[in-house]
Amino acid sequence: MKAGVIGGGAWGTALAQLLSTGGQDVRLWALEPEVVDAVNSRHRNPLYLPGTALHPSIVATSDMTAMADRDMLLVVTPAQHLGAIVAQAPGRTPLVLCSKGIEAGTGLLMSQVAARARPDAAIAVLSGPTFAHEVAAGLPTAVTLACADADLARQLAARIARPAFRPYLSDDVIGAEVGGAVKNVLAIACGVADGAGLGLNARASLISRGFAEMTRFGLARGARAETLSGLSGLGDLVLTCSSTNSRNFSLGKGLGEGQSAADLLANRHTVAEGAFTAPVLRDAARDAGVEMPVVEAVCALLEDRAPIATIIDALLSRPLRPE
């Protein structure tokens, strides 16, 4: 197997490490020259995945044409850049999309963005509760692998699966993507609750009510409820809303502590996708007639439209209604 990973961030590097098990031939495309140099010369990625010794069989490159001989490409780029980067991918190699978000300006999910950029390529989606450092360390992880082509899904699963990394198959590509995109925004809300000292009751309430919002939006977009309650929806939501290892949770925590969104986002070298997804998700939900008050509240905080106390009061004073 000749696998390729497009994206040299923490998650892309962790997936390259996973695929390199047993000395498999893995090529990692990274934008940053310092990442390419560190992976090739020191078998490390100190910028995005410090502390992990990478397998020597991982070869990094910044030349997209070097990915032409790969028989599978895992795409792990920031969501807002996925279309432009996928358009450069060579050949008709199957694409496994591992980025989570909704494209600004179009409201398209990542599979739709990739299909527009590469209509000749088969597309699958890999999503679920996956902290990069745990996957790189070989800790047990389960994910959803969604693909409309059942035969291709089985082939890809066989190539990706490892003793501690278990993909579950689905044909609900939309459901897998909606879960991954929406949970990032909800994780910001849970981080806010933590930073503002609102307690664990508040966090549990946000997770459950946020999951209701995820489900309403997903069903409106054509997802299936069982997908949203699985690994790529509820599973990923619980993980991301529960730990400062989540970039989105830590962003929300900073907001809850009173820091500005502009300062928090300017001081990061990693991407908190929820900050970019939130306004796109809000607008898409409004267009679909789907009520998402938690998402609306996150947008208000990110856009600095009201103090945290005012936004929290607005959520708590919503009319009483059946669950």
Steps between C-alpha positions, in 0.01 A plus 500: 500500500624845405307743714518877487394758755435857385548734796788508747313623808448295815221283361667445163826404669319265738328328207832464321641340815201266518532392138876447531447211745713208389719721283231581244595747227340831603552840340398817687437824312550809714484868410766612748864437396602469866253214548633318194858543617429388858308189390769394252810586701389437859181293463313759706237768452581738786270772362177300513560166674788549746619207702412234241780302335386435143567182307793535255283366216306830499644726230387862495479723194361838393475385137145388421616311190687264734159367606422372150596138573285471813204259493314685779513865611383613844421872482559680831512868411316793663141486379506842335798401282392146413355579158808681373736229624289206378493661154880452491488133597627280216321217321171335589619369834221442756478789747430438868394833647606549863431874529194621692310813408269682261636719221445872548314671217344180365375310807636181343617202703852373434387211277307747286800732481727211398251372241486845345880526489563139389185356339700200372614379846325255731436660840469365853485674838689401816361656818460428868644562848870529420755699696809493279753431775306195619475352149872562447572321828299197388223539760165331419284707265182434300382712208234520230609439141219620275484436127215463251686211330482200735776308322739794514411555866601142582826535307590826671407364843732203450785736414439740789406259781762415760477295821427815702324697224159368402291653219125437492345521153211723396350623175373819666767743387291806587433376853868434565592848381224689680603344831865594453422858400235583760685348797785747452264793557335334800844433651562875504178542700609238752839666531327830572302335778821364649689828473211693650476259793145391425553146625462146370120510503514779243746307284280189503201711406690660212611160370148359506326808363780547249450142385132582444610791280743276312223247440249760377752648259626161383153369424425818307810438288409137431700323771371196687433520873698181575812650341470813711468288815808300404875555509513789253222689678437441869832320552705787358281754679562347843877485445539851363277658764688344790868587475739790449681270256226614263604817318137610483438438871816690593393791277165509679670479838700810414182681398337396826793642693445837333757497221402633159443269205734710285788462746439129553487423129802719420718317752441149364707307245237227488150543360189496720260405221193583707579872484474491120212254488278683753376789280462272197302250707282777645413631155436151359273421795305821455457427129370151586270632772687306769524649848854486645515734803832364631662558162349850489649572842846384392482730198404793721807437715736457206369819343522684835137613471419474871664421835511138609256562787243647260529208260470245782195680639340495154547121476364441850197725448376328185131397525431175682414219258479121473834328459 
